[in-house]
């Protein structure tokens, strides 16, 4: 038994101290600006929404120079549908105006999501009482929704 304990201590010690003498290095590589890609990105910034809604996923990926994954394709199509709806109110809308008015991308705060999941409606109320930012309140609402779903699932079973 003592031999096994000593062997385990030796193995764990070797494993724990094996990273002590490792060397790390880094290098700074300055990216070369691709004039074609930067020109296409600038062209997208000043594109009218009426032209943007007619773009396909393939055309958009060619303009940006990046291939979209599945979730990005779904998000692109959902954004196009939202833009079509907003285009009815303002036909001269530009992409930059749309992004500035929309506030950018969706954000989720993990802390407020967990608070919403753990304490439910009290978490949402707490978010409002402490005057949190909009994305944190939204995160607590999503957590509250998960709290309701979990409560419904466990209450039924």
N, C-alpha and C positions, 0 to 999 in steps of 0.2 A: 504494500500500500504506500509506503514511504517513497519507493522508487517511482511509482506512477505519479505521485504528487510532485516530486522533484522534477520529473520529466515534463509535466504540464507547466510548471513554473518556468522551466528553461525555455520551452517552446513559446509561451506567452511573452516572456522577457525578450526573447530574440525578435519576435514579431513587433513588440512595442517599441523597441529601440532601433529597429532596422531603418527607420526613416530619419534618424538623427543626422547621418552623414550624407544626406542627399544634397545635391547642388541644384539650384534653380537658376534659370536665366530667362531673359526676355529680350525682345528686340522691337524696335519701333519701325514700322513700315508705313511710310506715307503713301496713302492710296493715290493713284493717278486718276485724275478727273477724266471721265469719258465724256467728251463733248456731245456725242450723239444722245446719250442717256440724259445728261443734264438739260439739253435743249428740249427733249421730249417731255421731261418732268415740268419744265417751265411752260411748255405748251399746254399741258394738262391744267395747270393752275389757272390759266385765263380762258379755258374752254367754257363755252356756254353749256348750261344744263341740258338744253334742248338737243345739243350735239352729243353730250355724254350719255344720255339715256338710249341713244341708238347704237352705242358701242357694244360689241360682243365681248365675252371674257377673253377670247383669243386676241382681239384687237387691243384691249386694255393691257394685257400682259406684254404685247409687242411695244406699246407706247411706253410703258414703265420699264421694260427690260427685265421684269421679274415674273417667274412662273407662279401662278396662284395655286395654293393647295385647296382641298375640298371646302374647308370652312371659309376660306377667303372668297371662294367662288359664290358660296351661298350668301355671304355678307354683301358681296358686290351686287348680286341680283336683288337682295332686299333693299339695298341703298338706292338702286335704280328705280324700284317701285315707289319708294318714298319720294324720290326726286320727281317722278312723273306726277304724283299727287300734288307736290308743292309747285310744280311748273304751271298748274292751272291757275294759281293765285298770282304768280309773278312770272310772266313769260321771258323777261330779260335777266333771269337769275343766272349768276356765274358760279362756278365751282367754289371759288374763294369765298364768295358771299355765303354760300350754303354751309361750308365748313365753319366759318366764323360764327354764324348764327346757331349752328347745331352744337358747338362746344367741343367738337372733336370726337374722339373715340369713347366707347363705353368703358367705365372704370368700375371695379368691384373692390370693396374694402373687406379683407378677410376677417378682421376683428369684429366689425359690425355685423357681418354675415353670421359669425359664430354666436354673437350676442343674440341675434334674432332667432337662431336655431335653439339656443339653450333656454332663453326666458320668454320667447314669443312676443306677445303684444306689449309686454313691459319693455322689451328691447326697442321696439318701434317708438313707444312713448318716450323712452329715454333719449333716443336720437333727436326727437323733436324738441324736448325740453332743454337739452344741452346745445341746441342750435347748431347742429352739425352741417357739413356741406351736403349738397344734393346727392352726390354719389354714395355717401355714407348712409343717408336715409334710405336710398334705394336698396343698398346692400342689406340693411336691417329688414326692409320689407320682404326681400327675397328670402332671408333667413326665416322670417315669420311664416312665409308660404311653405317652406320646407318643414317648419315646426308643425303646421297644420296637417300637411301630408303624412308626416311620421305619426302624429297623434291619431289621425284617421285610420291609418294602417294598423297600428297597434291596438286601437280601440275596437276595431272590427274583429281582429283575431284575438 
